[in-house]
Amino acid sequence: MTQERTLPKVLFIARNYPPIIGGLENNAYNFYQHMSAITETHLLANPQGKSRLVQFFIETFFYLIFHSSRFDIIHFNDAVMAPFIPVIRLFSRAKITFIINGLDIVYHHPLYQLIIPFFLKRADLLFPVSLNTKRECEKRGINPQRLQHIPNGINLKDLPIIESQSAQEFLTKHSINSLHKKILVSVGRLVERKGNAWFLQEVFPLLPEDYIYIIAGNGPQRQRILEIIEQKEWSDRVYLVGWITEDEKLAMFRCADLFIMPNISIKNDLEGFGIVILEAGYTNLPVVATDVDGIPSAVIPGATGILVPEGDATSFADAILNIHLDREKISLVVDECYNWTKIADQYLQAFVRLTQTTN
């Protein structure tokens, strides 16, 4: 363990932070909580979302002018704030680092793609959350030596214990007939890359009729999914339950047999990591997922789930029908590989190495 006298002083800047709900926000919260437990860490965050974003950028600009020299590391939660790098360089010798989440590097806008990679090349170290996101950084000319893959983490002890009664209450609330059924579940924003419509059209018809599918979430693909359900007359097999709370999500996992993530590749809209796979793993729920984007960084094949080739409906159906994992050990594996205490220590060791080098 690094000696305390060598530990860097960190400023963590997050433009998205709880109580706003979302993956970026949860990641920012966990990073700060665990990093501040092992080294001096100050938080500059925006907990009010887009409505206060411009004001937050202005406040960050002046904070960096007057206070950036106090820190050894200035760490940002995503790439969007890369244009602040020149401000820091003018007023501080701090090392500058970023978490790269996925969409923040591939966002499809010509001006964005001109500006953000230009500034990111001037950072000291970037932390892509998946190997696929790392490759996207390299495609944009970022030096591979300034890229270190560290996955997102999960803090299992912070998640509530969900009893079987809560699982049954979830099924009852949404009028889901689960008697003698195999339950597949998905959760997330209903966008094309999530592959829900593809799964219903190509994979679900290959499964026996005792399989039912629960989809949680809202988004632009909702109407398309409803149309498929109506066309196939699957109102008693496919349930679109809309947005659900965190507790309801865990209850849904508790009543399920399998979590599926049938993503498809959509240009400039990638799955950065797939933290929901780890949340499913917390309930010992195995996953069958597409081997695409950042998903492989969240799945340990043969231990927490199975990865199948993109667009291969037969392989996806076969994986669902033939998956045999030790469900009692999935949460243990997830905790071993993605525990936030260990993830935070990886960041800290990287920060220490940075502060021991010269530009």
C-alpha positions in Angstrom: 0.0 0.0 0.0 1.3 3.5 -0.9 2.7 5.4 2.1 0.4 8.2 3.3 3.0 10.9 2.9 3.0 10.3 -0.9 -0.7 10.4 -1.5 -1.9 13.1 -3.8 -4.5 15.7 -3.1 -7.3 15.3 -5.6 -10.0 17.7 -7.0 -12.8 15.7 -8.5 -15.1 17.6 -10.9 -18.4 16.1 -11.9 -21.0 17.9 -14.1 -23.6 15.1 -13.2 -24.1 14.1 -9.6 -26.8 12.7 -7.4 -29.6 13.2 -6.5 -29.9 13.2 -10.4 -30.5 9.6 -11.3 -28.2 7.8 -13.9 -25.1 5.8 -14.5 -22.8 8.7 -14.7 -24.2 10.2 -11.5 -23.9 6.9 -9.6 -20.3 6.4 -10.9 -19.4 9.9 -9.7 -20.9 9.4 -6.3 -19.1 6.1 -5.8 -15.8 7.5 -7.0 -15.9 10.4 -4.6 -17.1 8.3 -1.6 -14.3 5.7 -2.1 -11.5 8.0 -3.1 -12.1 10.4 -0.2 -11.8 7.5 2.1 -8.2 6.8 1.0 -6.8 10.2 0.1 -7.7 13.9 0.5 -10.4 14.5 -2.2 -12.4 17.7 -2.8 -15.7 17.6 -4.7 -16.9 20.2 -7.2 -20.2 18.9 -8.6 -23.4 19.8 -10.2 -26.3 18.0 -8.5 -29.0 19.9 -10.5 -28.6 18.6 -14.0 -28.9 20.5 -17.3 -30.9 23.4 -15.8 -27.8 24.6 -13.9 -25.1 23.4 -16.3 -24.0 26.8 -17.7 -23.8 28.2 -14.2 -21.7 25.2 -13.1 -19.3 25.7 -16.0 -18.8 29.4 -15.0 -18.3 28.5 -11.3 -15.8 25.8 -12.3 -13.9 28.2 -14.5 -13.4 30.7 -11.7 -12.7 27.9 -9.1 -9.9 26.6 -11.3 -8.4 30.0 -11.7 -8.2 30.6 -8.0 -7.8 27.2 -6.5 -6.4 24.7 -9.0 -2.9 25.2 -7.7 -3.9 23.6 -4.4 -4.2 20.1 -5.9 -1.9 17.4 -7.3 -4.6 15.8 -9.4 -7.6 17.3 -11.1 -9.9 14.5 -12.2 -13.0 14.9 -14.3 -16.0 12.5 -14.5 -16.3 12.7 -18.3 -14.8 14.1 -21.4 -17.2 17.0 -21.9 -15.2 19.3 -19.7 -11.9 18.8 -21.6 -11.9 22.4 -22.8 -11.0 23.4 -19.1 -7.5 21.9 -19.6 -5.9 25.2 -20.8 -7.2 27.0 -17.7 -5.7 24.5 -15.4 -2.3 24.6 -17.3 -2.2 28.4 -16.8 -2.7 28.4 -13.1 -1.6 25.0 -11.8 1.0 22.2 -12.1 -1.6 19.6 -11.3 -1.9 16.4 -13.4 -5.2 16.3 -15.3 -7.2 13.1 -15.8 -10.6 12.1 -17.1 -12.9 9.1 -17.0 -14.1 8.3 -20.5 -17.5 6.7 -20.4 -18.3 6.0 -24.1 -20.8 8.4 -25.5 -18.6 11.3 -24.4 -15.9 10.2 -26.9 -18.1 9.1 -29.8 -20.9 11.8 -29.6 -21.8 12.5 -33.2 -21.4 16.2 -33.9 -18.7 17.6 -36.1 -17.8 20.5 -33.8 -17.8 18.2 -30.7 -15.5 15.7 -32.5 -13.2 18.6 -33.5 -13.0 20.1 -30.0 -13.1 17.4 -27.4 -10.4 15.0 -28.8 -8.2 18.0 -29.4 -8.2 18.9 -25.8 -8.2 15.3 -24.5 -4.8 14.8 -26.2 -3.5 17.4 -23.8 -4.6 15.5 -20.6 -2.1 13.5 -18.6 -4.1 10.3 -18.3 -7.5 9.1 -19.5 -9.4 6.2 -17.9 -11.8 4.5 -20.4 -14.3 2.3 -18.6 -14.1 -0.4 -21.2 -11.6 -1.8 -23.7 -13.9 -0.7 -26.6 -14.0 2.8 -25.3 -10.2 2.7 -25.1 -10.1 1.8 -28.8 -12.5 4.7 -29.6 -10.0 7.0 -27.9 -7.1 5.6 -29.9 -9.1 6.0 -33.2 -9.2 9.8 -32.4 -5.4 10.0 -32.1 -5.0 9.8 -28.4 -1.7 8.3 -27.3 -2.3 4.8 -26.0 0.3 5.4 -23.3 -2.0 8.0 -21.9 -4.9 5.5 -21.7 -5.5 3.2 -18.7 -8.6 1.0 -18.7 -10.3 0.9 -15.3 -13.9 -0.6 -15.3 -16.8 0.9 -13.5 -17.5 -0.6 -10.1 -20.3 -1.6 -7.9 -20.7 -1.3 -4.1 -22.7 -4.4 -3.2 -23.0 -3.5 0.5 -24.9 -0.3 -0.4 -27.6 -2.2 -2.3 -30.7 -3.1 -0.4 -31.6 -6.7 0.5 -34.6 -7.7 -1.6 -36.8 -10.4 -0.1 -38.8 -12.8 -2.2 -42.0 -11.0 -1.1 -40.8 -7.9 -2.9 -40.3 -9.9 -6.0 -43.8 -11.3 -5.9 -45.2 -7.8 -5.2 -43.4 -6.6 -8.4 -45.0 -9.3 -10.5 -48.5 -8.6 -9.0 -48.2 -4.9 -9.5 -47.6 -5.4 -13.2 -50.1 -8.2 -13.6 -47.4 -10.6 -14.8 -48.4 -14.3 -14.8 -45.1 -16.1 -13.9 -46.6 -19.5 -12.9 -44.5 -22.3 -14.5 -42.7 -19.6 -16.6 -39.0 -18.9 -17.3 -38.5 -15.1 -16.8 -36.2 -13.1 -19.0 -35.6 -9.4 -18.1 -34.0 -6.3 -19.6 -33.8 -2.8 -18.2 -32.6 0.5 -19.7 -33.5 3.3 -21.9 -35.5 2.0 -24.9 -33.2 3.1 -27.7 -32.2 1.2 -30.9 -28.8 0.1 -29.6 -30.4 -1.8 -26.7 -31.7 -4.3 -29.2 -35.0 -5.0 -27.6 -36.9 -4.8 -30.9 -34.3 -7.0 -32.6 -34.6 -9.6 -29.8 -38.3 -9.7 -30.1 -38.3 -10.1 -33.8 -35.4 -12.5 -34.2 -34.7 -14.4 -31.0 -37.9 -14.6 -29.0 -39.7 -16.7 -31.6 -37.0 -19.3 -31.2 -37.8 -19.8 -27.5 -40.4 -22.2 -26.1 -43.8 -20.6 -25.1 -43.0 -21.0 -21.4 -40.5 -18.1 -21.7 -41.8 -14.6 -20.8 -39.9 -11.3 -21.3 -40.1 -8.3 -19.0 -38.8 -5.0 -20.4 -38.3 -2.1 -18.0 -37.6 1.4 -19.2 -38.9 4.2 -21.5 -37.6 5.8 -24.7 -38.1 6.3 -28.4 -38.3 2.6 -29.2 -41.3 2.0 -26.9 -43.9 2.4 -29.6 -42.0 0.0 -31.9 -41.8 -2.6 -29.1 -45.6 -2.2 -28.4 -46.3 -2.7 -32.1 -44.3 -6.0 -32.2 -46.1 -7.2 -29.1 -49.5 -6.5 -30.7 -48.5 -8.0 -34.1 -47.3 -11.3 -32.5 -50.2 -11.4 -30.0 -47.7 -11.6 -27.1 -49.6 -9.6 -24.5 -49.3 -12.6 -22.1 -45.6 -13.2 -22.8 -44.0 -9.8 -23.2 -44.5 -7.1 -20.5 -43.4 -3.5 -21.0 -43.5 -2.1 -17.5 -42.0 1.3 -18.1 -39.7 3.2 -15.7 -39.1 1.5 -12.4 -37.4 2.5 -9.2 -34.0 1.1 -8.1 -35.7 -1.2 -5.5 -38.2 -2.4 -8.1 -35.3 -3.1 -10.5 -33.7 -5.4 -7.9 -37.0 -7.0 -7.1 -37.4 -7.7 -10.8 -34.0 -9.3 -10.9 -34.9 -11.4 -7.9 -37.9 -12.9 -9.6 -36.1 -13.5 -13.0 -34.2 -16.5 -14.4 -32.0 -14.6 -16.7 -30.9 -11.0 -17.6 -30.5 -10.3 -21.3 -28.7 -7.5 -23.0 -29.2 -8.0 -26.8 -27.4 -4.8 -27.9 -26.7 -4.0 -31.6 -24.1 -1.7 -33.0 -25.3 1.8 -33.8 -22.8 4.2 -35.2 -21.9 7.0 -32.7 -24.1 5.5 -30.0 -22.2 2.9 -28.0 -22.8 1.1 -24.7 -19.9 2.4 -22.7 -19.9 -0.3 -20.0 -23.2 -1.9 -18.8 -23.3 -1.3 -15.1 -26.7 -2.9 -14.9 -25.0 -6.3 -15.6 -23.2 -5.9 -12.3 -26.4 -5.0 -10.6 -28.1 -8.1 -11.9 -25.0 -10.1 -10.7 -25.6 -8.7 -7.2 -28.8 -10.8 -7.1 -27.0 -13.8 -8.6 -28.8 -13.3 -11.9 -26.7 -14.6 -14.9 -26.6 -12.6 -18.1 -26.7 -13.4 -21.8 -25.4 -10.4 -23.7 -24.1 -9.4 -27.1 -20.4 -9.2 -27.5 -20.4 -5.6 -28.6 -19.3 -2.1 -27.5 -18.3 -2.0 -23.8 -20.4 -4.9 -22.6 -17.6 -7.5 -22.6 -15.8 -5.4 -19.9 -18.8 -6.1 -17.6 -19.2 -9.9 -18.2 -16.9 -12.7 -17.0 -17.8 -15.5 -19.5 -18.5 -18.8 -17.7 -18.7 -17.1 -14.3 -21.3 -14.3 -14.6 -22.8 -14.9 -18.0 -22.3 -15.7 -21.7 -21.4 -13.4 -24.6 -22.8 -14.1 -28.0 -21.9 -12.7 -31.5 -23.8 -9.6 -32.5 -26.8 -10.4 -34.7 -26.6 -14.1 -34.2 -30.2 -15.0 -33.2 -29.6 -18.7 -33.1 -26.6 -18.4 -30.8 -28.5 -16.0 -28.6 -31.4 -18.4 -28.2 -29.1 -21.4 -27.7 -27.3 -19.5 -24.9 -30.6 -18.7 -23.2 -31.7 -22.3 -23.4 -28.4 -23.9 -22.3 -26.8 -21.5 -19.8 -25.7 -23.4 -16.7 -23.8 -21.3 -14.1 -23.4 -21.6 -10.4 -25.9 -18.9 -9.4 -24.8 -19.0 -5.8 -21.3 -17.6 -6.8 -22.2 -14.9 -9.3 -22.4 -12.1 -6.7 -19.1 -13.2 -5.1 -17.4 -13.0 -8.5 -18.9 -9.6 -9.2 -17.7 -8.3 -5.8 -14.2 -9.8 -6.4 -13.8 -8.2 -9.8 -15.7 -4.9 -9.6 -15.7 -3.9 -5.9 -15.5 -0.1 -5.7 -12.9 -0.3 -3.0 -10.6 -2.1 -5.4 -11.5 0.2 -8.3 -10.7 3.3 -6.2 -7.3 1.8 -5.3 -6.5 1.3 -9.0 -7.3 5.0 -9.6 -5.2 6.0 -6.6 -2.2 4.0 -7.7 -2.4 5.7 -11.1 -2.6 9.1 -9.5 0.5 8.3 -7.4 2.4 7.3 -10.4 1.4 10.4 -12.3 2.5 12.7 -9.4 5.9 11.0 -9.4 6.6 11.8 -13.0 7.4 15.0 -14.8 5.7 16.4 -17.9 
